[in-house]
Amino acid sequence: MRTMLDVIVQSCTVELFRLWDLPVAPVRHMQVSVGQHRYEDLVGVVRFEAPRFSGALTLSLESSVLDGMIQVPTDARRRQDWVREAANQLIGRLKNRLINFQVTLHVGLPTAMSGRALEVKHRTFDTISVYLFRTVRGKLVVTLEGDIQPQALVYTGATLVPGEGEFIEFD
């Protein structure tokens, strides 16, 4: 099931950045101890909770990637807003995919900080799952840390969430 989670995280990230016309390619996944991973310049962080599946997702991007995207503001404060929203959209995609695996995430509010600030911040878990992606402009990194038990994923085979852009009729 770890491989299934890896595929879900990687595909959600690729799909999200495709919306912003930024092709990203997964490079590798690794499990590292806290302190062995360095975050990029700007990081969006979102906490999530579910039985046997709780922790935090981070999305960190090199400045060169942010500088090359026309959708990303150049002002520092607005750039933080953008990375918060990007992390929020990524966790939303992950949440929608996990519903089909009997995992219902409760998601917190996204925050943004520098990579260095996050590295200094007290971490509550021992290991981090690191997903590295390459772009033509640099790299971006997604991490999952927490009490994440891949065996909690039980595929139902049913599509429980409408696809993006799919029409939903309300009575």
C-alpha positions in Angstrom: 0.0 0.0 0.0 3.0 2.3 0.4 3.4 2.3 -3.4 -0.3 3.2 -3.8 0.1 6.2 -1.6 3.3 7.2 -3.4 1.4 7.1 -6.8 -1.5 9.1 -5.4 0.8 11.9 -4.0 2.8 12.0 -7.2 -0.2 12.0 -9.6 -2.0 14.7 -7.5 1.1 16.9 -7.7 1.6 16.4 -11.4 -2.1 17.2 -12.1 -2.0 20.3 -9.9 1.0 21.9 -11.6 -0.4 20.9 -15.1 -3.2 23.4 -14.4 -0.5 26.1 -14.1 1.2 25.0 -17.3 4.2 23.7 -15.4 5.2 20.2 -16.3 6.6 18.4 -13.3 8.1 14.9 -13.3 8.5 12.7 -10.2 12.1 11.9 -9.6 12.1 9.7 -6.5 10.5 9.0 -3.2 12.5 8.4 0.0 11.9 8.0 3.7 14.3 10.1 5.7 14.8 10.9 9.4 13.9 14.3 10.6 16.9 16.6 10.1 18.1 14.8 7.0 15.8 16.7 4.6 16.2 20.4 3.6 13.2 22.3 2.5 13.3 24.7 -0.5 12.9 28.5 -0.2 9.2 28.8 0.4 7.0 26.1 2.0 3.2 25.7 2.3 2.1 23.4 5.2 -1.2 21.8 5.8 -2.1 19.5 8.7 -4.6 16.7 8.3 -6.3 14.1 10.5 -8.0 10.7 10.0 -7.9 7.5 11.9 -4.5 5.9 11.3 -3.6 8.7 8.8 -2.7 12.0 10.4 0.2 14.5 10.1 1.2 17.3 7.7 1.8 17.8 4.0 4.3 20.3 2.8 4.9 21.8 -0.6 8.2 23.5 -1.1 9.5 25.2 -4.2 12.8 26.7 -5.3 12.6 30.4 -6.0 13.6 29.8 -9.6 10.4 27.7 -10.1 8.3 30.4 -8.5 10.0 33.2 -10.6 9.2 31.4 -13.8 5.5 30.9 -13.2 3.4 33.8 -14.5 0.6 32.9 -12.0 2.9 33.5 -9.0 3.1 37.1 -7.7 6.5 38.7 -7.2 5.5 40.4 -3.9 6.7 38.3 -0.9 3.4 38.5 1.0 1.3 37.6 -2.0 3.8 34.8 -2.9 3.2 33.3 0.6 -0.6 33.5 -0.1 0.0 31.7 -3.4 2.0 28.8 -1.8 -0.6 28.4 0.9 -3.3 28.1 -1.7 -1.2 25.7 -3.8 -0.6 23.5 -0.7 -4.4 23.7 0.1 -5.3 22.6 -3.5 -2.8 19.7 -3.3 -4.2 18.4 0.0 -7.7 18.8 -1.5 -6.7 16.6 -4.4 -5.2 14.1 -2.0 -8.3 14.1 0.2 -10.5 13.4 -2.8 -8.4 10.5 -3.9 -8.2 9.0 -0.4 -12.0 8.9 -0.1 -12.0 6.0 -2.6 -9.7 4.2 -0.1 -12.0 4.6 2.9 -9.9 7.5 4.4 -11.7 10.8 5.1 -9.2 13.5 5.9 -10.0 16.5 8.1 -7.8 19.3 6.8 -6.5 22.3 8.7 -5.8 25.8 7.4 -2.7 26.1 5.3 0.3 28.1 6.5 3.4 29.4 4.7 7.0 29.9 5.9 10.5 29.8 4.8 12.2 26.4 4.4 14.7 27.3 7.1 11.9 28.3 9.6 10.3 24.9 9.0 13.6 23.1 9.6 14.1 24.9 12.9 10.5 24.3 14.1 10.0 21.4 16.5 9.0 18.3 14.5 6.8 15.7 16.2 7.5 12.7 14.1 10.6 10.7 13.4 10.4 10.1 9.7 9.3 12.1 6.6 8.3 10.8 3.2 9.9 13.0 0.6 8.7 13.2 -3.0 11.1 15.0 -5.3 9.9 16.5 -8.6 11.9 18.2 -11.4 10.7 21.0 -13.6 12.5 22.9 -16.4 13.1 25.7 -13.9 14.2 23.7 -10.9 12.8 21.4 -8.3 9.8 21.2 -6.0 9.3 18.9 -3.1 6.2 17.4 -1.4 6.6 15.8 2.0 4.2 13.8 4.2 5.0 13.3 7.8 3.0 11.9 10.7 1.3 8.8 11.8 0.5 7.5 8.3 -0.3 3.9 8.1 -0.6 2.8 4.5 -2.5 -0.3 5.5 -5.4 2.1 6.4 -6.0 2.4 2.6 -8.7 0.0 1.6 -9.8 0.4 -2.0 -13.5 0.3 -2.6 -13.6 0.3 -6.4 -16.3 2.9 -6.5 -15.9 6.4 -7.7 -17.2 8.4 -4.7 -16.0 11.9 -5.8 -16.9 13.6 -9.0 -14.1 14.4 -11.4 -12.7 17.8 -11.9 -15.1 19.9 -14.0 -17.8 17.3 -13.8 -21.4 18.6 -13.6 -23.2 18.1 -10.3 -26.9 18.6 -10.2 -28.5 19.7 -6.9 -32.2 19.0 -6.2 
